[in-house]
Amino acid sequence: MMDKKIEYVLRRGVAEIIVEEELVRLLESGKRLRLKMGFDPSRPDIHLGHVVGMRKLRQFQDLGHQVVLIVGDWTARIGDPSGTSQTRQMLSAEEVRANAETYMQQFFKVVDREKTELLWQSEWFGKFSLADVISLTSKFTVAQLLAREDFNKRYASGRPIAITELLYPLLQAYDSVMMEADVEFGGIDQKFNCLMGRELQQIVGQTPQHVFLMPLLIGTDGQQKMSKSLDNYIAIEDAPEDMYGKVMSIPDGLMMDYFELLTDVPDEELAEFRQQLSAESVNPMILKKRLAREIVAQFHGSGAAEEAESYFERVVQGREAPEEIPECPLSFPALEARTATQLSGGALVDFVTVYAVDVLVATEMAQSRGEAKRLILQGAVEVDGQRVTGDMVSIKDGSIIKVGKRNWKRVVNTDAKRY
């Protein structure tokens, strides 16, 4: 019978293992395995989608195995499309290093630094000659590379594929050879690249690595995988109240996936949650609050999680304004305002009437006039507690603008003495 700790690691939050039977034998043999996780520092921040794999690495570390983190400082300059239809922008060496430093600071919030070996691709690719490139590329065919789904789709539709992109899977595979990986970890969308590493190891006479694939975490939109480019992500460095609020915003149907992939809540308890949801014997809000507390506590502590919940209940559910609201200085005349004096709170106050979209853009609560219009049409904008429905809105020095459930700004008129 399989050891219970090993069984938990191989069953909880796993999409596919290649080859599972052989990996089980390795784990039960007591051999200390070299676990490969590569990352391309094309962006500096880590979100909960990345955390799924990081948590699995930590579980293997707790079993006594060695994580080898490969910093893709060369492949980041190429840009892996990872299922997208466009070539990523190439980065400079300085940009890559700066992103990598930030990434690693966050990475070690989950993975044990003391049980992690760090390698940079430039340690071997920095010495690569043209002869080395030709030797590497000779081991694979164009047909093999076009078998990768995103390459195949782009080729069939006539969209461009840079030759450098075709090199990406080969370089990632070579990483496995250089570090002599026993297991490579990745999301299910990295299956092709990981299998390339397994094949190249066989070609050069190494024992082929096993491939450990995790499910992709769906983002807060409930539709696509979590991604910064899609703005459906929850960053691990989000403030506790923001992290809590974003977790609360996910569709109810994603809750159990988040519980399984991102928390240590026991399987038995998760089974009970599923039964309760199926029988409609529990308010989903109760379970979602538990989920939000679990996730916030991982990165900010239990105290911060409790405070974040209190903030959510007071500000979002109770619709109270938060105690601290960021101030935004504005020049009312610059907004081409029309001034009128009105009675407010028993005193005469100068109000100005301006285009609502101008205020949202000027306060950076919308990135463009188009986005501002969409927010207003969605009923997501309030000024001093009143929903904005028209083109024009009246504001005063000290007006509170709210967009959505968690975005607040207090307007400060930089020209108040003129009114």
N, C-alpha and C positions, 0 to 999 in steps of 0.2 A: 504493500500500500504506500502511495506517495506521501512524503512528509507534509503535514498540514501547512507549514509555512511556505513551502515550495508551491503547493497546490494553490494557495491564496494568491501568490505572486503571478502564477501562470493563468489564473482564471479571471481575476478581478480586473476589469478595464482593459481587456486584450481583444484585438481584432483578428490577428493571425500570427502563428508562430511557424517558421520554416527552419528546421524540421523538428517538430515538437518532441517526438519520442527520443530523438538523439539528445536534445537539450535537457530533457528530464534525466537521462542517464548521466550526463555531464554534471548536472547540479547535485545529484545524489552521490557522485563519486568523491565529492569534497574538493575537487580541483578549483583553484581560485581563477575565475574567468576574467578576461579583459573585455570590458563592455564599451563599445564604441558609440558615442553620440557626437555628431558633427553639427555645427551651426554656422550659418553665413551671417556675419554681422552687417547685413545690409540695412538693418534698422537697430537702434540701440535698446528698445524696450521689449520686455517680456510680458505676454498676456497669459490668461488662464489656458488658452489653447496649447501653449508651450508647456505649461505646468503638468499637463497630463503625462507627457513623456518623462519629465523631470522627477515626478513622484515615483514612477516605475523604476527609474535608476536608483533612487534612494532606497526603495524596497530591496533591490538586489544588493546594494551596499550593506544593508542591515543583515543580509545573509552571508556577508564576508567577501564580496566580489569587488573588483577594481574598475572604476569608471575612468575611461580615457576620453577627455573632452577635446575634440579636434576643432580648432578655430579656423574656419574656412577663409583665411585672409587672401587666398588666391581665387577660390571659386566665387567669392563675393564680388570680385572685380569682373567676373563673367556675367553672373546673374542667372540663376536657375528660374525658369518661368513657373515651375511648380503648379502646372495645370492652367496657367493663365494663357491668354492669347497674344501677349505682348512681351517684348524683350525688356528685362529690367535694365535700368540705367547702371552703367559701370561706375564704380566708386574709386576714389583715390586711396592710396595706401594710408594716408593720414586719417581719412574718414573711416576707413575700415577699423583701424586701431582704436580710435576714439569710441566707436560703436561697440567694439569688443570689450573694452574696459567696463563700460556701463552694463553691458549684457552680463558679464561675469559677476559683477557685484550683486545682480539680481539672481543669477543662477544659483549662487551659493546660499541663498535664502531657503532653498529646498534641498539641494544636493550637498552632501557632506564634503567640505573642502579637503579635509584631512585624508579622505579616501578617494581623491580625484587626481589623476595625472593630466597635465595640460600640455598639449602639443599644438604647434602652429604649422599649417601646411607649408609655409615658406621655408621651413627647416629642410624640406626635400624638394619642393618645386622651385625654390630659389636657385637651385643648382641644375635645374633641368636644361638640357641642350636640345637643339632641333632633332638630333639623333634619338634622344629619349622620347620625344613627342611622337616621332614616326614609329618607333618601336611599340609604344603604347597603343597608338591608333591601329596598328597592323593586327592587333589581337581581336578586333571587333569589326563587324560589317555595318554599312549604312542601313541595311535592312533591319538589323538588330536594334539600332537606335530609333528608327522610324516605327518600331513596334510600341514605343512609348506613346501612350494615348494622346497626350497634348501635342507632341510632335506630329503624330499621324494626322490629327484633325487639322492642324495648321497647314501641313503639306497638301492635304487633299483640297483645302479651300483656297490655296494659293497665297496664304499669308506667309510673310518672310520668316525664316529660321536662320539665325546667324550661325556660322560655322563654330564660333566660340561656344554657343549653347550646346551643340552636339558634343563638345569636349567635356561638358560638365559632368555627366554620369561617369565618364572614364576617369576623371580626376578624383571624384568621390570614391570610386572603386579602388583606385591606387592608394588612397588613404588607408583602406582596410589592409592592404598588403604591407604598407610601411609600419603600421602599428601591430600587425599580426592579430587582428581582432578575432575574438571567439564568438561574439554576438554583436550585431549592429541594431540599434534602436531607431525607430522613426514612426511618423504617422503613416496611415495606410496609403496615402498618396505618394509615399517615398518607396513603395515596394519595388518598382523597376530599378531605381538607383541602387537599393540595397542588394538586390539579386545580381546586379552587375559586379558588385564587390565580391560576392560569393563565387561568381564564375571566374573572375580574374585571379582570385586566390588559388582556385583549382588549376588554372592554366600555368601558374608559376610554381606549382608544387606545394602550396600551403594547404593545411586543413581548411576547408571552406567554412566561413562564418555562418552562424545561424542568424535568422532574421526575425526580429521581434517587433511587430507592428501594433500600434495603438489606434483606436478610433479617433476620428476628427471631431473636435468639440464644435458644435454648432453655436454661432454667435447669438448676441442678444436679439437679433432680428428674427430668430427662429427659422431662418431659411438657409443660410450659407455658413461655411466654416468660419470660425472666429478669425478676423483679420483686421489689421490696422487700416489697410487700404479701403476696406468696406465700412469702417467706422462702426463695427458691431462687436467691439472687443471690450474686455475688462482687464486693465493693466494691473500688474501686481503692486505697482507703486501708486495706484490711485489712493486718494485719501479714504479713510475708513467709511465715512458717510457716503462717498461716491461709489465705492465698491459695493457697499450694502445695497444702495439704491439701484445700481445696475443689475445686481443679482435678482432683486425683486422685480425687475422689469422683464425678465425672460419669460417666454410662454410657459404655461403650466406643464405642457407636454415634454419640456426639456428637463424638468426638475430631477427625475430619477437618473438621467444620464449624468447630470452634474454631481449628484450625490455619489454615484458609483466611481466617476473618474477623478473627482477633486476632493473627496473627503475620506476619513477613516471610519465613518459610521458603519458598524458591523453589518454583514450581509443579512443576518437574521432580522435586524431592525429594518433594513431596506425592503425586505420581503413583506414585512408588516405594513410599511408605507404603501407599497404597491397594492396590497389587498384593500387597504382603507380607501385609496383613491379610486380603485375599481368599483368598490361598493358605495362610493360617495358618502362614506361615514366620517370623513374628516374634511374640514375646510382647507383647500390647497394653500391658502395664505399662511396657515399655521406651519405647514411643512416648509414652505418657501422661506419663512423667517428663520427656521432652524438651519436651512441650507445657507442663507446669507450669514448667519452668525458663525457657522463652521468655517466658511471661506475667509471671512474677515479676520477671525481669530488666528488663522494660520500665518498671516502676514503682519498683523498689528497687535495681536494679543487679545485675550478674552475681555479685558476691560474696555478696550477700544470697540470691540464688537457690540458690547452692551450699550455703549454710548451711541454707536451708529444706529442701533435699533431704536433707541429713544428718540434720536433725531428724526428718523424716518417716520415714526408714529406721530411725532409732534408737527413736523413740517410738511410731510407728504400726505399722510392720512388725515391729520388734523388741520392741514392747510394754514398753519401758523408760519409767520415769517421767522427765519432763523435769527439767532441772537447776533451773529456777525454776518453782515452782508458786504461784499466787496463794493467799494465806491468807484464810480466812473466819472471823471471830470469831463464836462462837455461845455462848449461855447454855444449858448442858445442862439445868438445872432448868426453863427455860422450855419445853423440849420434852417436859416431863413424863416425864423419863427414869427408868428403873429402874437402879440402880447395882449393879455386881458387880465384885469384885476377881478378876483372873485372872492366871495366869502367862504372860508374853509376853516373848520374847527373854531369858529367864533372870531376869526381874524381875517383881515384882508390879505390875500396872497396873490402874487403875480404868477399866472399860468401862461404858458405859451402853447400854441397849436402848431404842430409839425407833422410831417409825413411819418407815419409809423415805421415804414421800412427804413427811413433814414436814421431813426433812433436806434433800431436794432443793429444796423450796420455800424453806426458810430460807437455803440457800446460793445461791439464785437460779440453780440449775442446771436448774430447771423453772419455768415461769411460773405454773403452777397445779397443784392436786392431780391434776386430770384428766390433764394432760400428764405428770406424774410417774408416774402409774400406767401410762400407755402406754409410757414409757421402760423401766420395770421389766419389763413383759410382753414387750417386744421384746428383753430381755436386754442392754440397753445400759448398765446401771449396775453399777459395781464399787466395793466398799469394801475398801481395803487388799489389792487383788489378787483378791478373791473376788466372784464375780457375785452380785448380789442377786436372789433369786427369791421371797422371801416378803414379808409385810407388815412384819415387824420386822427391824431390823438393829442390830448392836452396833458402836459407835464409841468412840473414845478421843480424848483430847487429842493432836492430831497425825495423826489418821486422814486418809488420802488417798482422796478420792472421785473417780471417773472416770465421765463420761457420754459415750458415743460413743467416738470415737477421739482427739479433740483437746481435750476439755473436762475440766480437772483443777482440783480445789480441795483445799487442806489445811485441816482443821478446827482451830481454836484455841479451846479452852474458856475462856471469859472468867471462869468460876467455878471454875477448877482448884483453887484453894486450899481449897475446901470438900470436896474429895474426897480 
